[in-house]
């Protein structure tokens, strides 16, 4: 299962057929209970998680997203600049999926999009000079998988519907576009600050922390949202995830879709300036208080050896 998790990265390398497939192309594949390779694909995993994956799995386990990330995920870089991605953590000291049970997947109804797609590899492609993201697919034929020998033929469109992946793609579409735009942008957008990485991580994966952020005094001083919308963000996970994508586009690319309160930007800049000045004053005060780190060399220390 080493290649199926790379939904927004480069085309997978390894046991793939070098043929680009579309929704109406037909594949021969069937995974079913009783097949000799049942669960083999879950014993050596490398599964990238999307924002909707994290949301579904955390709700399935009944834990907040920050706890899910701490206990069940590992971070990796989505691009050379360190844009944070998330993968599902295998069992401790092994490669097997942590949700694999004797009877099969223990979170089957909420399994990640990558698992739903198998044995397909899927990715988004933006052509030069266009803003549209094209979905393309690849057939993955790993040695252990016997599903390709099953006599069932099915279109990719039918397979996606059967596996319930359409909802996942809809919920992740804007996030995938953000990642693709970020990876293909020039140096200015391509090298964001550490603060923007932190915001990207929170808005993408740690939705419960992002919810607290939208409820904070600082957020409400900055953004001019109706109370009804703020209430919906407090109660509706999917609405919050959609809003998080709007927030990221505004922070990363300057797409102004969330209205600001009059004077909010100026007030924030003034507060930031005050904080910098306070730090400079504190630094000067430490020097004046003869902090040993800033003492001048003593009389003896300043003398040469010849004295």
N, C-alpha and C positions, 0 to 999 in steps of 0.2 A: 504494500500500500504506500510505497515510498513516493509516488509521483502524483497521487490524486488530490493532495491537499493544496497544490500550488495554483489556486484559482485566479490569482491576479498577478502572477509572476510570468517568467518566460515559459515557453512551451516545455513540457516535462521531458527530461532525458531518460533513456532507459528503454523498457520494453513497450514502446508505443509504435503503432502503425503510422508511417509518415504520410498520412492522408488527412487533410482538413475536411471535417464533416459539418453538415448543416442540419437544421431541425428535421428535415424531411428525408434525410438519408437513413437507410435501413442497416441495422447491425444484427448480428446473431449472438445473443447472450441471454442467459437466465441464471440467476442465483436463487437457490431454493433450499429449504431444509431437506436434509437427506443426501445432498450432493457430497461427494467424498471430500471436497476441499472446504466444507462448511466451517466458517470462522477463521480459515487460514490467513485471510487478508487482514485480520485484526491482531495478528500475533507479532507483527513487525510494522509499527506505524510511524508515519511522519505527516501528521494532519494539521494543516493550517486552519485556524479558527477565524471566522468572520464575526463582526459585531452581533449579528442575529444568532449565530451559533452560541456565543457566550451568554446572550440573554436567555435563549431557550434552555440551555443546560443548567444555568444557575437557578432558574425558576423550577426546573425539574427536580433539582436537588434541594430546593427550599432554602438557599443561602444567597446572601448578597453577592453582587458581581465581584467586589474586591476580595471576598473570601474565596470565590471560585478561582480567580486569577492566582491567588497565593497558593492554593492547594492543588489545582488541577491543570495549570498552564505554565509554559516556559516562553520567554521572550526571545525573539531573533530580529535581525535587521531586514526590513523590506527593501532597502536600497542602500547604496554606498554611503549615504549621509547618516544612516542610523535610524531611519524612520521605523518605529517599533511595530513589529508583527507579533502574533501570538500563535503558539502551537499547543496541541493537547499533550500533556505530560504523560508518558507511559508509566507502567507500574514501576515501583521503586526498584532500581537495579536491573531493569529489563527493558524489552522493546514492545511488550504486549499492551494492548489498550487497557486502561484502568477500569473501563466499564464492561469488559468482556466477562460474561458469565457462562456457566456450563451449557445452558440452554440457548445462548446467543447474546446479542447486545442487550445490556441492562438498561439502556436509555433509548431504545429503538425509536419510539415515537418522537423523540427530540434529538436524534442523532445529527451530527454536523452535515453541512451541505456536501462536503467532500466525500463522506461515506455514502450519501444518497446517490451521488453521481457514479460511483464505481460500477463498472469498469470503464468509465469514461474519464478523460482529462478534459477540463473546461478552462477557458481563459477568455479575457476580454482584450480586444485589439482595437486601438484607435489609429486610423490611417493618417498619414501626413496631410495636414491642411484641412482636416475635418474635426468636428466636435462629437460625432457619433461614435459610440463604442459598439463594435461588432462582436457577437458571441460566436466563438468557434470551439469545436470539440475534436478530441482525438481518442481513438480506441486504445486502451491500455491492455496488453496481454502479458501478464506476469506468469512465470512458469508454473506456479502453484495453482493458478485459477483454471478450473475445469468448466466454468460457466460458458465459455466460448464454444464448447463442444455440444452444448444443449441445442436441440433442434428448433428453438423458438426464434423467430425473426420479428423485430419491432423497430419502429422509427425512433429517432432520438426524441422527437416531440412527445411520442407516446410514453417513452421510458421516463422522461422527466416528469410527466404527469403521474405516472404510476408510483414513482419514488417520492412524490410530494416535494420536489425541489423548486417548483415554480414560486412558491411563497418565499422561500429563502432567497432566491435570486431577486425578487421584487424588493425585499427588505434590505438587501445588500447592494443594490444597484448604484445608488449615489455614493456609497462609501468606496466601491470599486472604482468609480469614475474619479473620485478624489485621489486615490492611490495612483491611478494611471496618469492623471494630470501632473501630480507631484513628481513622478518618476521621469516624465518626458519634458518637464519644464527646464528653463534656463537656470543659470547659476543663482540669480536673485531668489527665485522661488525654490530652487533646488537645495539651498543650504539654510534651512530655517533655524531659529534660535532654539535653545534647550527648552525655553518656556513653551514654544509652539509644539515641540515634541510631547511635552507633558500634557498639553491640552488635547493633542491628537490621541494620545493613549487613553485619557479619561473619557473623551467623547466617543471614541470608537469602542472601547471594551468595558470600561468601568462605569456602566450606565447609572448605577446607584450613587456613585460619587458625583456624577454629572448632575443628577437630580438634586442633590444637596447644594451643588453649585448654583443651579437655577433658583434655588430658594434663598440664597444668601442675600444679605443687604447690599453688598457690592454689585452683584449682578442686577438687582432690581433698580439700583441707582443708575446703572449704565444703560440698560435696555428698556425700551418703552413698550411693554407687552400688556394687552388687556388682561384683566383678572381671570376671565374665562379661559384664556389660553394658558396662563400660569397654573390654573387649577387642573387643566387637562394634562399638562406636563407632570404634575404631581401624582396623577392617578393612572395614566395610560402609558404603559411601557413602549408601545409601538409609536405613539405620537412623540414620545420623548426621544426615541432613536431617530425619527425623521427630523426633529428639530436639531438634534446633535449634528446631523449632517449639514444643515443650514449654517449652524454655528461654525463648523470647521471651514466651510467654503468662505465664510466672512473673515475668519482669522487668518487662513492660509493664503487666500487668493483675493481678498478685498471685495468679494461679492456681497454687496450691502442689501440683504433681504430682511435683516432683523433691525427694526428702527431703534435709534439711539435717542435717549432723552436730551433735550436741549442743554448744551453746555457740559454734557457728561464727559466728553473726551478731554475738554480743557481741565475739568476738575480732577480727572484721573492723572493727567500729566502734572498738574500742580502737586498732587499728593506724592507722585513719584519723585518730583524734584525735592520736596520737603524731606523725604526719606533719605535721599542721597546727601542732602545738606546735613541732616542729623548724624549720619554715619561719619561724614568728614569732621564734624565738630567733636564727636566722640573720639575719633582717632587723634585729633589735635589735643584733646584733654588728656588722653593717656600719655602722650609725649610730654606734656607740661607737668604731669604728675611724676615724672622721672621713672617711667616704666623701664626696668633694667634692659629691655630689648632695645631701647633707644638711647641709653646712656652714652655719653662721649667717652673715649678711652681715658683711664685714670692717668695721674701724673707719671706713675711708674711705667704704665703700659705704653705711654707715648714716647718713652726714652729709647734711644738706640742702644745697642749692645756696648758701644764704645764708652757710654757713660758709666 
